[in-house]
């Protein structure tokens, strides 16, 4: 029984999959996935994720939802310019919707403008909104789903200001073993996607093979990052099983063993408030 800890169920690519979202959930259930976290990337996305979780509350797959603004979302500049308004909107969502986490939030310095002033402005906006999410997490006790790309040290710099106050997962982890250990030492988790099945994902698989149980989770990031042999197609939550199988094999464990402790880790992360 596996948990897909990160899927964008509100994205059009999954609605367009065979059988629509209902078909996506049925295929997940058939492959032993019994819980999926619908992860938001904007306020509108958060409302959609909450609605999906409520609409499918009686399905064989349990759905959780998150609320947050992705660092590259088109709404980020407005969110950063109106922090008080953004905070109020997020608080209202968390109070009225069905949410088990805050995010997806974080930093992304992968495709910054070459102009230094514009680059610095984007970094400032991202960090302002990131800290807003972390402040809310500290207040509510909800866990945080973090996106970080090409900004590891900046991400850790921000997280150090919240030591002992929040619980986070560094989603779609692709860093080094030392980086993973650094995040885990701060009390956080990492999560692995289908990248571990890619030919250029051997180093990430090696990290997943080394970390102790209880320190990591598995995810799809659907509709992105479909694992081999489906790479390049629309990824669905059922494919988290392929990622789990690859990691279990690298760890010389059975799929059942890995599923048991990653699901327990996910349960503790998403259900236990500080």
Protein Blocks (a to p, Z undefined) as FASTA:
>chain_A
ZZdfbdcfkbmklmmpghijmlmmmmmmmnopabdcdddfbfklmmmmmmmmmmmmmmmb
dcdddddddfkbfklmmmmmmmmlmmmmmmmmmmmmccfbecdedddfklgcfblklmmm
mmmmmmmmmmmmmmmmmmnopacddddehilmmmmmmmmmmgokaccddehiabdfklmm
mmmmnopacdddfklmpmklmmmmmmmmmpcghiaccdekpaghiacfkghiacdfklmm
mmmmmmmmmnopafklmmmmmmmmmmmmmmmcZZ
